[in-house]
Amino acid sequence: MTSILAVSGSPSLNSRTELLVEHAVQRLSVTGFDADHLKVRELPAAELLAGHSDTPALRAATAAVAAADALIVATPVFKASYTGLLKAFLDLLPQSGLAGKTVLPLVTGGSPAHVLTIDYALRPVLSALGARHVVAGSFLLDSHVERLPGGGAQLRPEAELRLFDVVDEFIQALPDSASATPLR
């Protein structure tokens, strides 16, 4: 079975990005994939910022990336780019840390002015890490992801449709896309 790891780089405890990732992971799970979610903000901050990749938690996180067949890399936009938290984690990966992997970038932001963050900030670093294929990805406005009072999220219908479309395109881009079928 194809394993997919979602890596979210939001520092916020109430992250809309993480809520979006949970929607994507759920979509992948119902289509037959083994999907998991790594929240970078839950890693030990001092070790992460110091680049001590030999600690147990960071070794486990980088091993999870290495073991995954494909990745979702998700981030909110901060200062027209992906978060420093995500950058600190990606810096721990070896130069070929994404070799052979298909990657789906997901970005959230407060303004459509940041729509090019995927292409001008995130895609270059994912490619530099050797990703086999970085699919188109999706930028969604924060206002399209509503936090629900009891936890979880509700996406505006057009945002949910866009998310499901990019997840289905991601599935089709996987080397062995026959292991699961997209929901249409």
C-alpha positions, -999 to +999 in steps of 0.1 A: +000+000+000+013+035-009+021+055+022+017+092+023+030+116+049+015+151+053+040+175+068+024+208+080+046+237+089+023+260+108+034+272+142-002+279+153-022+257+176-054+268+158-040+264+124-063+265+094-034+249+074-035+218+097-073+216+094-069+217+056-043+189+058-067+168+079-093+171+051-067+159+026-055+130+048-091+119+053-097+121+015-066+099+010-077+074+037-111+069+021-095+063-013-073+035+001-041+051+011-021+049+044-019+086+052-004+102+083+002+138+095+034+152+109+029+185+126+064+202+127+053+225+155+051+194+178+088+186+173+113+198+200+119+235+191+154+238+205+167+207+186+149+217+154+163+252+154+198+240+162+196+214+135+203+185+159+188+158+136+204+131+158+178+135+186+151+107+188+122+129+179+139+145+149+154+112+138+118+097+138+104+126+119+131+125+092+127+087+090+090+091+085+097+113+055+122+088+041+098+059+046+068+077+029+062+070-008+048+105-013+043+137+007+020+166+012+039+197+023+016+223+037+022+258+051+006+291+058+021+321+040+042+343+063+060+372+047+053+360+012+068+326+017+065+293+036+071+294+074+105+294+090+093+264+110+089+244+078+122+257+065+140+245+097+125+210+092+133+208+055+169+218+063+172+187+084+166+165+053+195+152+033+201+169-001+182+140-018+156+137+010+127+137-014+143+117-041+117+096-060+088+111-042+057+128-055+049+159-035+016+179-032+021+215-019-008+230-001-006+267+010-031+289+030-030+326+031-050+357+040-049+373+005-049+362-031-017+383-034+002+352-021-011+328-047+023+324-063+040+313-030+038+277-043+057+284-075+082+310-063+090+299-028+079+263-020+084+244-053+121+254-057+131+239-023+110+208-029+128+203-063+162+210-047+155+182-023+151+158-053+113+154-055+105+132-084+074+152-092+059+183-075+023+184-086+004+217-092-008+220-056-033+245-043-035+278-025-066+284-004-076+315+014-078+313+052-114+327+050-124+295+031-115+273+061-138+277+090-129+262+124-158+243+140-166+248+177-161+212+186-129+208+166-123+201+129-131+223+100-156+231+073-144+242+040-164+265+017-178+243-011-156+258-038-125+253-016-134+217-007-139+210-044-105+225-053-088+205-025-104+173-036-094+180-072-058+185-063-058+154-041-072+134-069-046+148-093-019+139-067-032+103-066-030+101-104+006+114-103+017+087-079+040+060-095+015+032-087-018+051-089-037+018-094-035+011-056-064+035-050-089+053-071-100+089-068-136+097-058-153+118-084 
